[in-house]
Amino acid sequence: MIVPFLLLLASMAAGVATLVLPGLSDLLLLPVACAVASLLLLAQGWHRRVPGAAKRSAKFIVIDGSNVMHWKDGTPQIATVREVVDHLSGLGFAPGVVFDANAGYKIIGSYQHDGALGRLLGLPEDRVMVVAKGTQADPTVLTAARDLGARVVSNDRFRDWVEAYPEVLDPGHVVRGGYRGGKLWLDLR
């Protein structure tokens, strides 16, 4: 937080100098822009330092898209993932979805990138990720959840990842779900 504050002071000093020194008044826009940018950085830093500020603004949740897309009838369907996204959004969550590279082939018959799957899910591209070919999605799902302080929606038990991600054993960290009688259920305890 000290660097943006120092930048703000330097910008203000440069602004005063452009007003006082002859011939520099044309440069006033530069220190004003720097002062505004410094204020924005200070505001962002303050927001991050307020305990729980990020958690109050959004309850993040990470969906294992390659797992969830099989929940309805065991057939990979993007509509299933979309229903889970919509349900969680309706509950106040900010869902993100991670897919294996082959998800598009299973759903549509061809590779689909983040943006294409995002459009199908009604999510911005920055909330959907298709991992690179030959890469397992599980560690990406678990890392994203850890980084965001989020839970994971999946029926995967992540047994191969318990040592690196012991939080998967915490009750409620992995949200299980599926369909009963044609209706979506999620164990959001």
C-alpha positions in Angstrom: 0.0 0.0 0.0 3.0 2.3 0.4 3.9 2.3 -3.3 0.5 3.7 -4.5 0.6 6.3 -1.8 4.1 7.4 -2.8 3.0 7.5 -6.4 0.0 9.7 -5.4 2.3 12.1 -3.6 4.7 12.2 -6.5 1.8 12.8 -8.9 0.5 15.6 -6.8 3.9 17.2 -6.6 4.3 17.0 -10.4 0.9 18.5 -10.8 1.9 21.5 -8.6 5.1 21.8 -10.5 3.3 22.0 -13.9 1.1 24.8 -12.6 3.9 26.8 -11.0 6.8 26.4 -13.4 6.5 28.3 -16.7 6.0 26.3 -19.9 4.9 23.1 -18.1 1.2 23.7 -17.9 0.6 21.6 -21.0 1.8 18.6 -19.1 -0.8 18.9 -16.3 -2.8 16.0 -17.8 0.0 13.5 -17.1 0.2 14.0 -13.3 -3.6 14.1 -13.0 -3.9 10.7 -14.8 -1.1 9.3 -12.5 -2.9 10.6 -9.4 -6.2 9.0 -10.5 -4.4 5.7 -11.2 -2.7 5.9 -7.8 -6.1 6.5 -6.1 -7.5 3.4 -7.9 -4.6 1.3 -6.7 -5.1 2.5 -3.2 -8.8 1.8 -3.3 -8.2 -1.7 -4.6 -5.5 -2.4 -2.0 -7.8 -1.1 0.8 -10.7 -3.4 -0.5 -8.4 -6.4 -0.3 -7.2 -5.6 3.2 -10.7 -5.4 4.6 -11.3 -8.8 6.2 -13.8 -10.8 4.2 -14.3 -8.1 1.6 -13.8 -10.4 -1.4 -16.0 -13.1 0.2 -18.8 -10.6 0.8 -18.7 -9.4 -2.9 -18.9 -13.0 -4.3 -19.3 -16.5 -3.1 -17.1 -18.3 -5.6 -17.7 -21.9 -6.5 -15.8 -24.1 -9.0 -17.7 -26.6 -11.1 -15.9 -29.7 -12.5 -17.6 -29.4 -15.8 -16.3 -32.7 -17.2 -17.8 -34.5 -14.2 -21.1 -32.6 -14.0 -21.9 -32.9 -17.7 -22.4 -36.7 -17.1 -24.9 -36.3 -14.2 -28.1 -36.5 -16.2 -28.6 -40.0 -17.7 -24.8 -40.6 -17.8 -24.7 -38.8 -21.2 -22.4 -35.8 -21.6 -24.7 -32.7 -22.0 -23.8 -29.0 -21.8 -27.4 -28.4 -20.7 -26.7 -30.3 -17.4 -23.7 -28.0 -16.7 -25.9 -24.9 -17.6 -28.6 -26.0 -15.2 -26.1 -26.3 -12.4 -24.5 -22.9 -13.3 -28.0 -21.3 -13.3 -29.0 -22.9 -10.1 -25.9 -21.8 -8.3 -26.1 -18.3 -9.7 -29.7 -18.1 -8.4 -28.4 -19.0 -4.9 -25.9 -16.1 -5.0 -22.8 -18.0 -6.1 -20.3 -16.8 -8.8 -19.7 -20.1 -10.6 -16.6 -20.9 -12.7 -16.3 -24.1 -14.8 -13.2 -26.1 -15.7 -13.4 -28.7 -18.5 -11.0 -31.4 -19.8 -9.8 -30.6 -23.3 -12.1 -33.3 -24.8 -15.3 -31.8 -23.4 -16.3 -30.2 -26.7 -15.8 -33.4 -28.6 -18.1 -35.2 -26.1 -20.8 -32.6 -26.2 -20.7 -31.2 -29.7 -18.3 -33.4 -31.7 -15.5 -30.9 -32.0 -13.0 -29.0 -29.9 -14.6 -26.0 -28.0 -12.5 -23.3 -26.4 -13.2 -21.3 -23.3 -15.3 -18.7 -25.1 -17.4 -21.1 -27.0 -18.3 -23.1 -23.9 -18.8 -19.9 -21.9 -21.4 -18.7 -24.5 -23.2 -22.1 -24.2 -23.2 -21.7 -20.4 -24.1 -18.0 -20.3 -20.8 -17.2 -18.6 -18.1 -14.8 -19.5 -15.0 -16.4 -21.0 -12.9 -15.6 -17.9 -15.1 -17.9 -15.8 -14.7 -20.9 -18.1 -11.5 -22.9 -18.7 -10.7 -25.7 -21.0 -7.4 -27.3 -19.9 -4.8 -28.1 -22.5 -4.8 -31.4 -24.3 -2.9 -34.0 -22.3 -3.5 -32.1 -19.0 -5.8 -33.4 -16.3 -8.4 -30.9 -15.2 -8.5 -32.1 -11.6 -5.5 -30.1 -10.3 -6.8 -27.0 -12.2 -10.2 -27.4 -10.5 -8.6 -27.9 -7.1 -6.1 -25.1 -7.5 -8.8 -22.6 -8.7 -10.9 -23.5 -5.7 -8.0 -23.1 -3.3 -7.0 -19.7 -4.9 -10.6 -18.4 -4.7 -11.4 -19.9 -1.2 -14.2 -21.7 -3.0 -15.8 -25.1 -2.9 -15.9 -27.6 -5.7 -19.0 -29.1 -7.4 -18.2 -32.6 -8.5 -18.9 -36.2 -7.7 -15.2 -37.0 -8.1 -13.6 -37.9 -4.8 -10.2 -36.6 -6.0 -8.5 -39.6 -4.3 -5.3 -39.1 -6.4 -5.1 -35.5 -5.2 -5.7 -35.8 -1.4 -2.0 -35.4 -0.5 -1.6 -32.2 -2.5 -5.1 -30.9 -1.7 -6.1 -32.3 1.7 -9.1 -29.9 1.8 -11.0 -32.3 -0.4 -11.5 -34.4 2.7 -13.2 -31.5 4.6 -16.9 -32.0 4.9 -18.8 -29.8 2.4 -15.7 -28.8 0.4 -16.7 -31.0 -2.5 -20.4 -30.5 -3.2 -21.9 -33.6 -4.6 -25.0 -33.6 -6.8 -27.0 -35.2 -9.5 -30.6 -35.9 -10.6 -33.4 -37.6 -8.7 -36.7 -38.0 -10.4 -35.5 -35.7 -13.1 -34.7 -32.9 -10.7 -31.3 -31.4 -9.9 -30.0 -31.8 -6.3 -26.9 -30.4 -4.8 -25.6 -31.2 -1.3 -24.8 -27.6 -0.3 -24.7 -28.2 3.5 
